[in-house]
Every structure is written in structure tokens, then in C-alpha cells.
Amino acid sequence: MATTRDQFIVNEKGRKTGVVLSLRRYQRLKEDLSDLAVVAERRAEKPVPAEEMRRRLKEDGLL
């Protein structure tokens, strides 16, 4: 697999104003951002003990 490097867009003064990423890298960054948003939203929630989670998953037919 060929590796691609990020490409920068520069203004007339040579300052970086944008970046071109591979679609794969962009999608991974979006997924990471989404995961971080979920973590931030749930930060105040109490943790659920593993046994309780197993019980819930079994009740829901997921285990």
C-alpha cells in the first residue's frame, strides 16, 4: 500500500491555511472525535459493575 503525506494549502505569504488529508485518515479523525464526544457526554455517569452489565446484556439477548 502506498503511503500518502498530508498536503498543506498555503496563502500568498506562505502560511499554512488548510490541509488535504487522505479520505481514510479523515474518517479516522472523525471517528476519534465522535468517540471523544461520547466520553465527554458520559463523564458524570456512574460506572456499572461488570456483573451488572453481563446481566443486562443477557436480558437483552446480546450475550
N, C-alpha and C positions, 0 to 999 in steps of 0.2 A: 504494500500500500504506500502510495506517495504521501509524503508529509507536506502540508501547506503551512506557510508562515502567514501571520497576521499582516495585513497591509494597512498602512495609515494614509489618511487623507490629510493633506496639509494646505494651509492657506497661503496667500502670496508672500507672507513673511516667514514661511517655513515652519509655522507652529502646527502641531497636530490638532486637527479639529474633528476627526472621525476615524473609524476603523472598519475594515472589512474582515469579517470572520468567516470561516467555513460554516456551512449550514449545520453540520454535526456539532461543532463547538458552540454555536449559538443556541442550539436546542438544549445542550447540556447545561449551559449557563442559565437558561430559562427554567429548567427543571430544578436546579440548585436554588434559585431564587424563590421558586414556589415552595420548596421544602422548608426553606428558612422562614417563610411567611407562616406556614402551618405551625412550626415550632414556636414562633413569637405569639401566635394566637392562643396556643395551648399552654403557655408558660405557667399560668396560675393554677392549672388543673392539678388535682392530687394524683399521685401515681396509683396505678391499680396493681395489686399483687398478682403474680404470675398465675397462681391457682384460680383466682377470680376470673382472670382473662381466659384461661382454658375453659372454665365452666361456661362463660358467656359464649365463647366460640362453639362449644359443643351444642349449647341450646340453639344457636343459630344455624346449626348444621354445617359449620365451616371446618370442624375438626372431626 
